[in-house]
Amino acid sequence: MNDGVLWVSFEPNIELFLNFELVIKTPHLQQINYSPYQYKLHSIVSRMHNEENKTFLQIAEWLNTNGYKTARGKTFRSSHTHSIIKKKRMYDERRYKDYKPVIENMKIRVFDKTSVKT
């Protein structure tokens, strides 16, 4: 968030102040902590699901048959393979979301210097 102030003077004794907050959001500060093994699992699961049209159960059975374990060392079930695809998709949606800057709390203040005694 950034505070902004714009100062304008129309007459010698009148000053206008425009105060606002500029809110800028970015998803680029979030990091995903996938291990190389998790990337490999995602690659295998997404390829088998998207290109070979395998079900999540078929993919889980193939992974178990070929000696793969989940990231936590367990045997694969269909829900694990589905979760791998779902969580990566959710991460990608957040990561590449386009946020527009927003101006909030805009206020105009008028300062009349003639009312101030010097």
C-alpha positions in Angstrom: 0.0 0.0 0.0 1.2 3.5 -0.9 -0.1 6.8 0.6 -0.4 9.5 -1.9 -0.9 13.3 -1.5 -1.5 15.7 -4.4 -1.3 19.4 -3.6 -3.0 22.0 -5.8 -3.3 25.7 -5.4 -6.0 27.6 -7.4 -5.8 30.9 -5.5 -3.1 32.4 -3.4 -5.0 31.8 -0.2 -6.6 28.4 -0.9 -4.9 25.1 -1.1 -6.4 21.7 -1.9 -5.0 18.4 -0.8 -6.0 15.1 -2.3 -5.1 12.2 0.0 -5.4 8.6 -1.1 -4.1 5.1 -0.7 -2.9 3.1 -3.6 -3.3 -0.6 -3.0 -1.2 -2.9 -5.2 -1.5 -6.7 -4.9 0.9 -9.2 -6.4 0.9 -12.9 -6.3 4.6 -13.0 -7.2 5.7 -13.0 -3.5 4.1 -16.4 -2.8 6.3 -19.3 -3.3 5.5 -22.9 -3.8 7.7 -25.4 -2.1 7.6 -28.4 -4.4 10.5 -30.7 -4.2 12.0 -32.1 -7.4 10.2 -35.4 -6.6 6.8 -33.6 -6.4 7.4 -31.9 -9.7 8.2 -35.3 -11.2 5.0 -36.8 -9.7 3.0 -33.9 -11.1 4.5 -34.4 -14.5 3.7 -38.1 -14.6 0.2 -37.7 -13.3 -0.7 -34.8 -15.6 0.7 -36.6 -18.6 -1.1 -39.8 -17.9 -4.4 -38.0 -17.1 -4.3 -35.5 -20.0 -2.5 -37.3 -22.8 -3.3 -40.9 -22.1 -6.8 -40.3 -20.7 -6.1 -42.5 -17.6 -8.4 -42.3 -14.6 -7.0 -41.3 -11.3 -7.4 -44.8 -10.0 -5.4 -46.2 -13.0 -2.7 -43.7 -12.4 -2.5 -44.5 -8.7 -2.2 -48.2 -9.6 0.5 -47.6 -12.1 2.5 -45.4 -9.7 2.3 -48.1 -7.0 3.2 -50.9 -9.4 6.3 -48.9 -10.5 7.5 -48.3 -7.0 6.5 -44.6 -6.5 5.3 -43.4 -3.1 3.5 -40.2 -2.2 5.6 -37.2 -1.0 4.9 -38.5 2.5 6.0 -42.0 1.7 2.6 -43.7 1.4 0.9 -45.9 -1.2 -1.0 -43.9 -3.8 -4.8 -43.9 -3.9 -6.9 -42.2 -6.6 -7.5 -39.2 -4.2 -3.7 -38.6 -4.1 -3.4 -38.4 -7.8 -6.4 -36.1 -8.1 -5.0 -33.9 -5.4 -1.7 -33.5 -7.2 -3.5 -32.1 -10.3 -6.0 -30.0 -8.3 -3.4 -28.3 -6.0 -1.1 -27.4 -8.9 -4.0 -25.9 -10.8 -5.1 -23.9 -7.8 -1.5 -22.6 -7.3 -1.2 -21.7 -11.0 -4.5 -19.8 -10.9 -3.3 -17.8 -7.9 0.2 -17.3 -9.2 -0.8 -15.9 -12.5 -3.9 -13.9 -11.4 -3.9 -10.3 -12.7 -4.6 -7.8 -9.9 -5.6 -4.2 -10.8 -4.3 -1.4 -8.6 -7.0 0.1 -6.4 -7.3 3.6 -5.0 -8.9 3.7 -1.6 -9.7 6.3 1.1 -9.7 9.2 -1.2 -10.2 12.6 0.6 -10.1 16.2 -0.5 -9.0 18.7 2.1 -9.3 22.4 1.6 -7.0 24.7 3.5 -7.9 28.4 3.6 -4.8 30.4 4.6 -6.8 33.5 5.2 -8.4 31.9 8.3 -4.9 31.3 9.8 -3.6 34.2 11.9 0.1 35.0 11.3 
